[in-house]
Amino acid sequence: FEVPVDTQVERAVRKAIDQLSEMGAEVREISMPMFHQTAPISTTILYSEATAYHRDLVLSKGAQYAAPVRLRIESGFFISGEQYLQAQRARALFTRKCRELFDEVDILAGPMEPMTAHPIGATQVQINDATVGSVPALTQYTRAFNLNGFPAITVPCGFSDDDLPIGLQLAGKPFDESTVLRAAHAYETSTDWHKRRPPV
């Protein structure tokens, strides 16, 4: 795991990976290249493109946007064309390095999120002993595949002590959705997490 993960999430995901191993997968721990750079690369591209798309509306009807959304869109006004191009170059480099990684493995398995669900509207979340921003935390494991465009899927792999769902993310190489879907299907048919419902 590249960044801190809630202990309950880590336990459930490691158990899911052990299950994949028992099913015949050869499992080894690897590190995703440039993982820690995905946040600034993604943020630069996302904010810049969101600002370009919403520019006229946010200038004329900005008060109608939710404050956190408006803040992210307005942040894009301060990103230069050069910064955007550099982020796109970094994205291309990240994608190339990920392609090389998938020369060694067929599937990457890990947590979908580093924590379980948090209260609606919470801007900060607790992950073990660390307090972090909720939006960056929510996207830190899915962001990489949004950035490189590689296929990824999430399947249920457990519940927390508070009966909140935990997801296992499986990702594969470009245009190999079939392998990702087969792995997800194989995992789901060997477990019953997708059939369980927490008491409501």
C-alpha positions in Angstrom: 0.0 0.0 0.0 1.5 3.3 -1.1 -0.2 5.5 1.4 -1.7 5.0 4.9 -4.8 2.8 4.8 -7.3 2.2 7.6 -6.4 -1.0 9.4 -9.8 -2.6 8.8 -9.5 -1.8 5.1 -6.0 -3.2 4.9 -7.0 -6.4 6.7 -9.9 -7.0 4.4 -7.9 -6.3 1.2 -5.0 -8.4 2.3 -7.5 -11.2 3.0 -9.0 -10.8 -0.5 -5.5 -10.9 -2.1 -4.8 -14.1 -0.1 -8.0 -15.5 -1.5 -6.8 -14.7 -5.0 -3.6 -16.5 -4.2 -5.5 -19.6 -3.0 -7.3 -19.6 -6.3 -4.0 -19.9 -8.1 -2.9 -16.3 -8.7 0.9 -15.7 -8.3 1.0 -12.8 -5.8 3.8 -10.4 -5.2 4.1 -6.9 -3.8 5.1 -4.2 -6.2 5.2 -0.4 -6.3 3.3 1.7 -8.8 5.7 4.1 -10.5 5.1 7.8 -9.8 2.1 7.0 -7.5 2.8 10.0 -5.3 2.9 12.3 -8.4 -0.6 11.3 -9.5 -2.3 13.8 -7.3 -0.6 17.0 -8.5 -0.7 15.8 -12.2 -4.4 14.9 -11.9 -5.3 18.1 -10.1 -3.6 20.3 -12.6 -5.3 18.6 -15.5 -8.7 18.3 -13.8 -8.9 21.9 -12.5 -7.7 23.4 -15.8 -10.2 21.4 -17.9 -13.1 22.0 -15.5 -12.4 25.7 -15.6 -12.3 25.7 -19.4 -15.6 23.9 -19.5 -17.4 25.8 -16.7 -15.8 29.2 -17.3 -18.8 31.2 -18.5 -21.2 29.7 -16.1 -19.0 30.1 -13.0 -18.4 33.7 -13.9 -22.0 34.5 -14.5 -23.7 32.2 -12.0 -21.0 31.2 -9.6 -23.2 31.5 -6.5 -25.3 28.6 -7.8 -22.3 26.3 -7.5 -21.6 24.5 -4.2 -18.8 26.3 -2.5 -16.2 23.5 -2.6 -17.0 22.8 -6.3 -16.8 26.5 -7.2 -13.4 26.8 -5.4 -12.0 23.9 -7.4 -13.2 25.4 -10.7 -12.0 28.9 -9.8 -8.6 27.4 -8.9 -8.2 26.5 -12.5 -8.0 30.2 -13.5 -4.5 30.2 -11.8 -3.1 27.3 -13.8 -1.1 28.5 -16.8 -1.0 26.8 -20.2 2.6 25.8 -19.6 1.6 24.1 -16.3 -1.2 22.3 -18.1 1.2 21.1 -20.8 3.8 19.9 -18.2 1.0 18.0 -16.4 0.0 16.3 -19.7 3.7 15.4 -20.3 3.9 13.9 -16.8 0.7 12.0 -17.5 2.2 10.5 -20.6 5.3 9.5 -18.7 3.2 8.0 -15.9 1.2 6.0 -18.5 4.3 4.7 -20.2 5.8 3.6 -16.9 2.5 1.8 -16.0 2.5 0.0 -19.3 6.0 -1.2 -18.4 4.7 -2.4 -15.1 2.1 -4.4 -16.8 4.8 -6.2 -18.7 5.5 -7.9 -15.4 2.0 -8.5 -14.0 -1.5 -9.1 -15.4 -3.5 -7.5 -12.5 -2.9 -5.0 -9.8 -4.9 -5.6 -6.7 -5.4 -3.1 -3.8 -7.9 -1.1 -1.9 -10.5 1.0 -3.7 -10.3 3.6 -1.0 -8.0 3.9 2.1 -10.9 4.2 4.5 -14.6 3.3 4.8 -17.4 5.7 4.1 -17.4 9.0 6.0 -20.2 11.3 6.9 -21.7 13.3 4.1 -20.2 16.8 4.0 -17.1 15.9 6.0 -14.1 17.7 4.7 -11.6 15.8 6.9 -11.4 12.1 7.6 -9.4 10.1 10.1 -7.2 7.3 8.7 -5.7 5.6 11.8 -3.7 8.4 13.5 -3.7 10.8 10.5 -6.3 13.4 9.7 -6.5 14.0 5.9 -8.8 15.8 3.4 -11.7 13.7 2.4 -11.6 14.4 -1.4 -7.9 13.6 -1.8 -8.3 10.5 0.3 -11.4 9.2 -1.6 -9.6 9.4 -4.9 -6.0 8.4 -4.0 -6.3 4.8 -5.3 -8.7 5.3 -8.2 -7.0 8.5 -9.4 -4.1 6.6 -11.0 -6.4 4.7 -13.4 -8.5 7.8 -14.2 -5.1 9.3 -15.2 -3.7 6.5 -17.3 -7.1 5.2 -18.6 -6.3 1.6 -17.7 -9.3 -0.7 -17.0 -10.2 -1.1 -13.3 -13.1 -2.5 -11.4 -14.1 -2.7 -7.7 -15.7 -5.7 -6.0 -16.9 -6.0 -2.4 -14.4 -7.7 -0.1 -15.7 -7.2 3.4 -17.3 -4.9 5.9 -15.8 -2.8 8.7 -16.7 -3.2 12.4 -19.4 -0.5 11.7 -20.9 -2.6 8.9 -19.5 -0.2 6.2 -18.5 -1.8 2.9 -14.9 -2.3 1.8 -13.8 -2.6 -1.8 -11.0 -4.5 -3.6 -9.8 -2.7 -6.7 -8.5 -4.8 -9.6 -6.8 -3.1 -12.6 -5.2 -4.4 -15.8 -3.3 -3.4 -18.8 -4.8 -1.2 -21.6 -7.5 -2.9 -23.7 -7.4 -6.0 -21.5 -10.8 -5.5 -19.8 -11.5 -9.2 -20.2 -8.7 -10.2 -17.8 -9.9 -7.7 -15.3 -13.5 -8.8 -15.5 -12.5 -12.5 -15.3 -10.4 -11.9 -12.2 -13.3 -9.9 -10.6 -15.8 -12.6 -11.5 -13.5 -15.4 -10.2 -13.1 -13.6 -6.9 -16.8 -12.9 -6.5 -17.8 -16.5 -7.2 -15.4 -17.7 -4.6 -16.8 -15.4 -1.9 -20.2 -14.1 -0.9 -19.4 -10.5 0.0 -21.5 -9.2 -2.9 -24.5 -11.0 -1.5 -24.3 -9.7 2.1 -26.1 -6.7 3.3 -25.4 -4.8 6.5 -28.3 -4.5 9.0 -30.2 -1.3 8.3 
